[in-house]
Amino acid sequence: MKKRKWSILAMMAAIMMLMLAACNSSTTNNNASTGNNNNGGGGGGETGTVNIGYSGPLSGPAAYYGERTLNGVKMAAEEINNSGGFEVNGKTYKLNIVSLDDKYLPNETAANAKRLVQEHQTPIIFTPHSGGVMALQVFNQTDNFIIAAYTSEPKITQTGNKLTVRIPPRYDGYIPTFTDYAMKRFGKKLAALPTATQYGKDWTEKLLPYWEKQGGEVVYKSSIDFTKDTDFFTIVTNALKEKPDVLFIGGPSEPTAKVVKQARELGFKGGFIIMDQAKLDEMQRTIGSYEILEGSIGVMPLIHSDQPGAPEFAEKYRTKFNAEASSESGYNYLALYAFVEAMKAAGTVDDPMAIREHLNEGLKNIPKEKQVYVVPSVGDDGGFESEIVVAAVENGKVVPIELIKQ
């Protein structure tokens, strides 16, 4: 009986050892079996893998925003991989997107980036919020990775950081047009209720002085913490007591739309200046009507864009995700194509400085059908030099508004 018992135990131990060995020899989607190669050569026909990092909000109130950003990156990677990958110095590579949730918290972004570089050797990390970008700029040059920054904050490309690439246009380019439209249509009294993030504070510091310089008056100034606040009745009521003509609002599209709805329910008849993070079409889908958004001015929705690659991208996105494409998804899709073309031009997949130095070539080599936005060049400061396109809601429809340049 004892011998039989010991035999059973021995068999169980052997099975456990085999299982552990199998687990240790396997690879996950986030760990490339063939790592990044500095010169892109060698391998005897073997396909290499380039890990691309992403740190953004994938949980909490900004999760939808983070998911749309990530969707654009993943969609581009999937297309490139399905077409056979890309070639650098005679070797074929495919892309592996490694995504981590930072909950919209800069300290989490920094921790994620350290992990992405150390565990996955990512030459590029996408991050869709200014606080996270600024946290990464503390060490990205020493740790040697490019920040693919989806933020319109001008400060991030004013630091001299040679490995930061700003993907969307700077937000200060919107301010003259937004101000002129809102003042002429509604009046000169402004109440400010932007997001409480650093991005919201910076937007406010640019807009309010310009508003006053144009003869306007700021009658109320506060902010909304969308990570904590879900009921906006009190703060909107306090703002409306000052009888503003225009509300300055913004942050992720969904909670921003709820601020608009709350204001209308409280009787506000004026206009809205909407920060570029929130998108008119996404807000409309949240509250169900463009009529509620009447008089709002913001970024032209991608689904209304006339850029060469926009219609095809929008249709593919709709089919894949059962949702409408946004500028977050479109710009990040375009950016990954640009980085891949830059790798090809640079002759390397893991030298971030060389990839950055060839980014202008990368932008020029993006196939026309992939140009969701036309970006002719990247500036010396690292910002994509794309055209700003503005829209407003008039008579229940989204219409283009001519840009006023500073």
HELIX and SHEET records of a PDB file:
HELIX    1   1 LYS A    2  SER A   25  1                                  24    
HELIX    2   2 ALA A   63  ASN A   82  1                                  20    
HELIX    3   3 PRO A  106  HIS A  120  1                                  15    
HELIX    4   4 SER A  130  LEU A  136  1                                   7    
HELIX    5   5 ASN A  140  ASP A  143  1                                   4    
HELIX    6   6 PRO A  154  THR A  157  5                                   4    
HELIX    7   7 TYR A  171  GLY A  173  5                                   3    
HELIX    8   8 ILE A  175  PHE A  186  1                                  12    
HELIX    9   9 GLN A  198  LYS A  213  1                                  16    
HELIX   10  10 PHE A  233  LEU A  240  1                                   8    
HELIX   11  11 SER A  253  GLU A  265  1                                  13    
HELIX   12  12 LEU A  280  ILE A  287  1                                   8    
HELIX   13  13 GLU A  291  LEU A  293  5                                   3    
HELIX   14  14 LEU A  302  HIS A  304  5                                   3    
HELIX   15  15 ALA A  310  PHE A  321  1                                  12    
HELIX   16  16 SER A  327  ALA A  346  1                                  20    
HELIX   17  17 PRO A  352  GLU A  357  1                                   6    
HELIX   18  18 LEU A  359  LYS A  364  1                                   6    
HELIX   19  19 LYS A  368  LYS A  370  5                                   3    
SHEET    1   A 6 PHE A  86  VAL A  88  0                                        
SHEET    2   A 6 LYS A  91  ASP A 101 -1                                        
SHEET    3   A 6 GLY A  48  GLY A  56  1                                        
SHEET    4   A 6 ILE A 124  THR A 127  1                                        
SHEET    5   A 6 ILE A 146  ALA A 149  1                                        
SHEET    6   A 6 THR A 164  ARG A 166  1                                        
SHEET    1   B 7 GLU A 217  LYS A 221  0                                        
SHEET    2   B 7 LYS A 189  PRO A 194  1                                        
SHEET    3   B 7 VAL A 246  GLY A 250  1                                        
SHEET    4   B 7 GLY A 271  ILE A 274  1                                        
SHEET    5   B 7 SER A 296  VAL A 299  1                                        
SHEET    6   B 7 VAL A 390  GLU A 394 -1                                        
SHEET    7   B 7 LYS A 397  ILE A 401 -1                                        
END                                                                             
